Amino acid sequence: MANRLKEMGETASWRLMIRAALKGAEKYGYAMKRQPGRGLSNTWEASKDGETKIASIRTTRDRWIAFPPLDNGTRWKTLDDVELVIVSAVDDPENPQSVDVYLFPAKVVRQRFDKSYAARIENGHIVRDNFGMWVKLDAADTDLPTRAGAGLAVEYPAIAHYSIDELEAGMPDAAEPVAVEAPHEHHEVDEAPTFATVGDVLTWARSEIARLSGMSSDAIKLDLKIEA
């Protein structure tokens, strides 16, 4: 069966999932206002009962979320600057029919990412600064280092569920302005990694393969061939 979000294209599917995140937050009582000038960080002001908190919105089509570590894992890009993390996640990565919206305290997300970072380093994985490191929303089915920190969606169940049909029906026409600017190329990190060299690209590719396979990135060898 075809994956409906893939058929929509990157920009349309990203906007649909952002819409779900905003609808979920508003249903929970928050008035949402995007902070300008934050590039792809997708950072918002979430106001409720006279109090405003800074929130980061993440979208995921495989039910993993990412934040880039900084200074050898002692800080987290964007995550350290917010108080809430709002996640828009598909119900099924292979055949998505609906989108779940989660609301997490940022300090809890940091604890999970710290745990995952520590487990990876302890087991010899290479975790690069300013590259997205991934943590699984659902409970882990193995004790692999890449599964450390998993289970946020178990501890904090979804605050809203929306079918793709109802989200599509509520999307503005292409000619109308939208509330957020979609990135030109979206990689489910909601922040673009910085590639300065070909080596950086290969390191990122190895880390992604390690995440998907559950293997150590040291065990993954990639060959690059460039033909002029």
C-alpha atoms as a printed R data frame, in Angstrom:
    type eleno elety resid chain resno      x      y       z
1   ATOM     1    CA   MET     A     1  0.000  0.000   0.000
2   ATOM     2    CA   ALA     A     2  1.314  3.443  -0.944
3   ATOM     3    CA   ASN     A     3  2.547  5.782   1.767
4   ATOM     4    CA   ARG     A     4  0.224  8.793   1.559
5   ATOM     5    CA   LEU     A     5  2.678 11.268   3.082
6   ATOM     6    CA   LYS     A     6  5.431 10.299   0.655
7   ATOM     7    CA   GLU     A     7  3.016 10.788  -2.222
8   ATOM     8    CA   MET     A     8  2.285 14.338  -1.015
9   ATOM     9    CA   GLY     A     9  5.917 15.390  -1.269
10  ATOM    10    CA   GLU     A    10  8.243 16.753   1.397
11  ATOM    11    CA   THR     A    11  6.852 20.267   1.759
12  ATOM    12    CA   ALA     A    12  3.165 19.314   1.777
13  ATOM    13    CA   SER     A    13  3.622 16.464   4.257
14  ATOM    14    CA   TRP     A    14  5.770 18.647   6.531
15  ATOM    15    CA   ARG     A    15  3.150 21.375   6.579
16  ATOM    16    CA   LEU     A    16  0.420 18.841   7.300
17  ATOM    17    CA   MET     A    17  2.318 17.514  10.311
18  ATOM    18    CA   ILE     A    18  3.092 21.007  11.576
19  ATOM    19    CA   ARG     A    19 -0.621 21.748  11.309
20  ATOM    20    CA   ALA     A    20 -1.342 18.691  13.451
21  ATOM    21    CA   ALA     A    21  1.166 19.857  16.089
22  ATOM    22    CA   LEU     A    22 -0.386 23.327  16.235
23  ATOM    23    CA   LYS     A    23 -3.947 21.964  16.385
24  ATOM    24    CA   GLY     A    24 -2.952 19.619  19.197
25  ATOM    25    CA   ALA     A    25 -1.279 22.369  21.206
26  ATOM    26    CA   GLU     A    26 -4.257 24.672  20.712
27  ATOM    27    CA   LYS     A    27 -6.644 21.886  21.756
28  ATOM    28    CA   TYR     A    28 -4.552 21.591  24.931
29  ATOM    29    CA   GLY     A    29 -5.142 25.291  25.599
30  ATOM    30    CA   TYR     A    30 -2.039 26.924  24.124
31  ATOM    31    CA   ALA     A    31 -2.033 29.947  21.825
32  ATOM    32    CA   MET     A    32  0.861 29.416  19.425
33  ATOM    33    CA   LYS     A    33  3.050 32.110  17.866
34  ATOM    34    CA   ARG     A    34  6.151 31.279  15.838
35  ATOM    35    CA   GLN     A    35  9.388 32.975  16.825
36  ATOM    36    CA   PRO     A    36 10.776 34.764  13.749
37  ATOM    37    CA   GLY     A    37 14.300 34.457  12.476
38  ATOM    38    CA   ARG     A    38 14.939 30.946  13.754
39  ATOM    39    CA   GLY     A    39 15.564 29.302  10.361
40  ATOM    40    CA   LEU     A    40 14.579 25.633  10.474
41  ATOM    41    CA   SER     A    41 14.568 25.381  14.273
42  ATOM    42    CA   ASN     A    42 10.762 25.683  14.311
43  ATOM    43    CA   THR     A    43 10.597 27.390  17.694
44  ATOM    44    CA   TRP     A    44  7.314 28.806  19.014
45  ATOM    45    CA   GLU     A    45  5.894 30.818  21.876
46  ATOM    46    CA   ALA     A    46  3.175 28.787  23.623
47  ATOM    47    CA   SER     A    47  0.904 30.918  25.831
48  ATOM    48    CA   LYS     A    48 -1.615 29.563  28.327
49  ATOM    49    CA   ASP     A    49 -3.278 31.033  31.433
50  ATOM    50    CA   GLY     A    50 -1.162 34.179  31.207
51  ATOM    51    CA   GLU     A    51  2.133 32.264  31.017
52  ATOM    52    CA   THR     A    52  4.302 31.959  27.916
53  ATOM    53    CA   LYS     A    53  6.721 29.099  27.356
54  ATOM    54    CA   ILE     A    54  9.130 28.489  24.497
55  ATOM    55    CA   ALA     A    55  8.376 25.314  22.553
56  ATOM    56    CA   SER     A    56 10.199 23.361  19.867
57  ATOM    57    CA   ILE     A    57  8.063 21.499  17.333
58  ATOM    58    CA   ARG     A    58  9.401 18.253  15.912
59  ATOM    59    CA   THR     A    59  7.857 16.126  13.164
60  ATOM    60    CA   THR     A    60  8.639 12.473  12.562
61  ATOM    61    CA   ARG     A    61  7.532  9.933   9.998
62  ATOM    62    CA   ASP     A    62  9.368  7.043  11.667
63  ATOM    63    CA   ARG     A    63  8.549  7.839  15.339
64  ATOM    64    CA   TRP     A    64 12.117  8.850  16.211
65  ATOM    65    CA   ILE     A    65 13.026 12.449  17.105
66  ATOM    66    CA   ALA     A    66 16.382 14.188  16.908
67  ATOM    67    CA   PHE     A    67 18.308 17.019  18.505
68  ATOM    68    CA   PRO     A    68 21.972 17.813  17.753
69  ATOM    69    CA   PRO     A    69 24.425 17.542  20.669
70  ATOM    70    CA   LEU     A    70 26.947 20.317  21.280
71  ATOM    71    CA   ASP     A    71 30.204 20.437  23.269
72  ATOM    72    CA   ASN     A    72 30.522 16.645  23.481
73  ATOM    73    CA   GLY     A    73 26.979 16.122  24.647
74  ATOM    74    CA   THR     A    74 27.033 18.655  27.473
75  ATOM    75    CA   ARG     A    75 24.534 20.844  25.603
76  ATOM    76    CA   TRP     A    76 21.754 20.284  23.072
77  ATOM    77    CA   LYS     A    77 21.027 22.600  20.175
78  ATOM    78    CA   THR     A    78 17.545 24.158  20.446
79  ATOM    79    CA   LEU     A    79 16.522 21.725  23.207
80  ATOM    80    CA   ASP     A    80 18.448 23.687  25.845
81  ATOM    81    CA   ASP     A    81 16.626 26.874  24.839
82  ATOM    82    CA   VAL     A    82 13.036 25.635  25.191
83  ATOM    83    CA   GLU     A    83 10.650 24.526  27.914
84  ATOM    84    CA   LEU     A    84  8.332 22.344  25.863
85  ATOM    85    CA   VAL     A    85  8.778 19.881  23.003
86  ATOM    86    CA   ILE     A    86  5.745 19.266  20.792
87  ATOM    87    CA   VAL     A    87  6.027 16.232  18.530
88  ATOM    88    CA   SER     A    88  3.864 15.390  15.541
89  ATOM    89    CA   ALA     A    89  4.299 11.672  14.720
90  ATOM    90    CA   VAL     A    90  2.634  9.302  12.277
91  ATOM    91    CA   ASP     A    91  0.707  6.358  13.713
92  ATOM    92    CA   ASP     A    92  2.420  3.865  11.373
93  ATOM    93    CA   PRO     A    93  5.685  4.628   9.517
94  ATOM    94    CA   GLU     A    94  4.880  2.191   6.698
95  ATOM    95    CA   ASN     A    95  1.203  3.003   6.168
96  ATOM    96    CA   PRO     A    96  0.339  6.232   7.991
97  ATOM    97    CA   GLN     A    97 -3.347  6.993   8.393
98  ATOM    98    CA   SER     A    98 -3.249  9.475  11.252
99  ATOM    99    CA   VAL     A    99 -0.940 11.760  13.194
100 ATOM   100    CA   ASP     A   100 -0.388 11.660  16.967
101 ATOM   101    CA   VAL     A   101  0.583 14.836  18.822
102 ATOM   102    CA   TYR     A   102  2.699 14.664  21.969
103 ATOM   103    CA   LEU     A   103  3.619 17.355  24.494
104 ATOM   104    CA   PHE     A   104  6.777 16.759  26.532
105 ATOM   105    CA   PRO     A   105  8.537 18.869  29.180
106 ATOM   106    CA   ALA     A   106 11.880 19.796  27.641
107 ATOM   107    CA   LYS     A   107 13.766 18.796  30.808
108 ATOM   108    CA   VAL     A   108 12.430 15.239  30.465
109 ATOM   109    CA   VAL     A   109 13.449 15.120  26.801
110 ATOM   110    CA   ARG     A   110 16.940 16.300  27.770
111 ATOM   111    CA   GLN     A   111 17.198 13.493  30.314
112 ATOM   112    CA   ARG     A   112 16.304 10.959  27.630
113 ATOM   113    CA   PHE     A   113 18.813 12.386  25.172
114 ATOM   114    CA   ASP     A   114 21.530 12.521  27.849
115 ATOM   115    CA   LYS     A   115 20.873  8.845  28.600
116 ATOM   116    CA   SER     A   116 21.029  7.902  24.935
117 ATOM   117    CA   TYR     A   117 24.221  9.894  24.369
118 ATOM   118    CA   ALA     A   118 25.924  8.297  27.378
119 ATOM   119    CA   ALA     A   119 24.940  4.779  26.280
120 ATOM   120    CA   ARG     A   120 26.271  5.309  22.782
121 ATOM   121    CA   ILE     A   121 29.598  6.732  23.970
122 ATOM   122    CA   GLU     A   122 29.985  3.944  26.547
123 ATOM   123    CA   ASN     A   123 29.560  1.375  23.773
124 ATOM   124    CA   GLY     A   124 32.046  2.962  21.402
125 ATOM   125    CA   HIS     A   125 29.680  4.794  19.087
126 ATOM   126    CA   ILE     A   126 30.792  8.047  17.493
127 ATOM   127    CA   VAL     A   127 28.361 10.899  18.149
128 ATOM   128    CA   ARG     A   128 29.272 14.094  16.332
129 ATOM   129    CA   ASP     A   129 28.526 17.583  17.603
130 ATOM   130    CA   ASN     A   130 25.872 19.477  15.632
131 ATOM   131    CA   PHE     A   131 24.535 16.321  13.951
132 ATOM   132    CA   GLY     A   132 21.063 15.103  14.861
133 ATOM   133    CA   MET     A   133 21.059 12.249  17.382
134 ATOM   134    CA   TRP     A   134 17.891 10.161  17.396
135 ATOM   135    CA   VAL     A   135 15.753  8.804  20.245
136 ATOM   136    CA   LYS     A   136 12.783  6.505  19.737
137 ATOM   137    CA   LEU     A   137  9.381  7.708  20.940
138 ATOM   138    CA   ASP     A   138  8.015  4.226  21.614
139 ATOM   139    CA   ALA     A   139  9.285  1.670  24.104
140 ATOM   140    CA   ALA     A   140 12.440 -0.153  22.996
141 ATOM   141    CA   ASP     A   141 12.192 -3.813  22.116
142 ATOM   142    CA   THR     A   142 15.919 -4.422  22.612
143 ATOM   143    CA   ASP     A   143 18.674 -3.209  24.931
144 ATOM   144    CA   LEU     A   144 20.860 -1.853  22.136
145 ATOM   145    CA   PRO     A   145 22.666  1.421  22.960
146 ATOM   146    CA   THR     A   146 20.711  3.194  20.214
147 ATOM   147    CA   ARG     A   147 17.503  2.335  22.078
148 ATOM   148    CA   ALA     A   148 18.581  3.985  25.340
149 ATOM   149    CA   GLY     A   149 16.227  6.804  26.313
150 ATOM   150    CA   ALA     A   150 13.326  5.363  24.319
151 ATOM   151    CA   GLY     A   151  9.722  5.486  25.520
152 ATOM   152    CA   LEU     A   152  8.731  9.144  25.821
153 ATOM   153    CA   ALA     A   153  5.390  8.340  24.174
154 ATOM   154    CA   VAL     A   154  4.732  5.716  26.848
155 ATOM   155    CA   GLU     A   155  5.426  8.071  29.738
156 ATOM   156    CA   TYR     A   156  3.499 10.917  28.087
157 ATOM   157    CA   PRO     A   157  0.602  9.622  25.924
158 ATOM   158    CA   ALA     A   158 -0.564 11.629  22.922
159 ATOM   159    CA   ILE     A   159 -2.660 14.714  23.647
160 ATOM   160    CA   ALA     A   160 -4.389 14.588  20.265
161 ATOM   161    CA   HIS     A   161 -4.971 12.328  17.264
162 ATOM   162    CA   TYR     A   162 -5.880 13.532  13.762
163 ATOM   163    CA   SER     A   163 -6.588 11.499  10.660
164 ATOM   164    CA   ILE     A   164 -4.652 12.470   7.560
165 ATOM   165    CA   ASP     A   165 -7.998 13.019   5.828
166 ATOM   166    CA   GLU     A   166 -9.112 15.693   8.302
167 ATOM   167    CA   LEU     A   167 -5.703 17.368   8.261
168 ATOM   168    CA   GLU     A   168 -5.708 17.499   4.452
169 ATOM   169    CA   ALA     A   169 -9.232 18.912   4.435
170 ATOM   170    CA   GLY     A   170 -8.127 21.765   6.700
171 ATOM   171    CA   MET     A   171 -4.992 22.685   4.765
172 ATOM   172    CA   PRO     A   172 -4.994 26.109   3.033
173 ATOM   173    CA   ASP     A   173 -4.915 26.245  -0.743
174 ATOM   174    CA   ALA     A   174 -1.449 26.411  -2.284
175 ATOM   175    CA   ALA     A   175 -2.080 30.005  -3.321
176 ATOM   176    CA   GLU     A   176 -2.945 31.096   0.211
177 ATOM   177    CA   PRO     A   177 -0.300 32.116   2.774
178 ATOM   178    CA   VAL     A   178  0.572 29.560   5.423
179 ATOM   179    CA   ALA     A   179  1.477 30.093   9.064
180 ATOM   180    CA   VAL     A   180  4.927 28.548   8.767
181 ATOM   181    CA   GLU     A   181  7.588 28.442   6.122
182 ATOM   182    CA   ALA     A   182  8.472 24.903   5.137
183 ATOM   183    CA   PRO     A   183 12.167 24.132   4.728
184 ATOM   184    CA   HIS     A   184 13.438 23.639   1.197
185 ATOM   185    CA   GLU     A   185 14.661 20.165   2.098
186 ATOM   186    CA   HIS     A   186 13.323 18.424   5.184
187 ATOM   187    CA   HIS     A   187 15.072 15.498   6.836
188 ATOM   188    CA   GLU     A   188 12.804 14.862   9.839
189 ATOM   189    CA   VAL     A   189 15.287 16.669  12.085
190 ATOM   190    CA   ASP     A   190 13.619 20.067  11.632
191 ATOM   191    CA   GLU     A   191 17.120 21.513  11.729
192 ATOM   192    CA   ALA     A   192 19.591 21.205   8.878
193 ATOM   193    CA   PRO     A   193 22.931 19.546   9.811
194 ATOM   194    CA   THR     A   194 26.022 21.450   8.749
195 ATOM   195    CA   PHE     A   195 28.234 19.612   6.251
196 ATOM   196    CA   ALA     A   196 31.600 21.271   5.781
197 ATOM   197    CA   THR     A   197 33.402 18.349   4.130
198 ATOM   198    CA   VAL     A   198 32.691 15.079   2.323
199 ATOM   199    CA   GLY     A   199 33.879 13.372   5.508
200 ATOM   200    CA   ASP     A   200 31.072 15.055   7.427
201 ATOM   201    CA   VAL     A   201 28.533 13.644   4.971
202 ATOM   202    CA   LEU     A   202 29.953 10.120   5.308
203 ATOM   203    CA   THR     A   203 29.969 10.372   9.109
204 ATOM   204    CA   TRP     A   204 26.337 11.452   9.100
205 ATOM   205    CA   ALA     A   205 25.444  8.599   6.712
206 ATOM   206    CA   ARG     A   206 27.154  6.051   8.979
207 ATOM   207    CA   SER     A   207 25.309  7.374  12.034
208 ATOM   208    CA   GLU     A   208 21.968  7.102  10.213
209 ATOM   209    CA   ILE     A   209 22.711  3.533   9.089
210 ATOM   210    CA   ALA     A   210 23.729  2.692  12.664
211 ATOM   211    CA   ARG     A   211 20.452  4.071  13.967
212 ATOM   212    CA   LEU     A   212 18.397  2.051  11.505
213 ATOM   213    CA   SER     A   213 20.370 -1.179  11.890
214 ATOM   214    CA   GLY     A   214 21.158 -1.006  15.612
215 ATOM   215    CA   MET     A   215 24.854 -1.586  14.879
216 ATOM   216    CA   SER     A   216 27.833  0.418  16.017
217 ATOM   217    CA   SER     A   217 28.807  3.085  13.500
218 ATOM   218    CA   ASP     A   218 32.381  1.753  13.749
219 ATOM   219    CA   ALA     A   219 31.196 -1.475  12.100
220 ATOM   220    CA   ILE     A   220 29.782  0.359   9.078
221 ATOM   221    CA   LYS     A   221 32.106  0.985   6.149
222 ATOM   222    CA   LEU     A   222 31.106  3.154   3.212
223 ATOM   223    CA   ASP     A   223 32.887  3.421  -0.143
224 ATOM   224    CA   LEU     A   224 32.706  6.693  -2.069
225 ATOM   225    CA   LYS     A   225 33.313  6.874  -5.805
226 ATOM   226    CA   ILE     A   226 33.235 10.186  -7.653
227 ATOM   227    CA   GLU     A   227 33.319 10.091 -11.438
228 ATOM   228    CA   ALA     A   228 34.195 13.292 -13.259
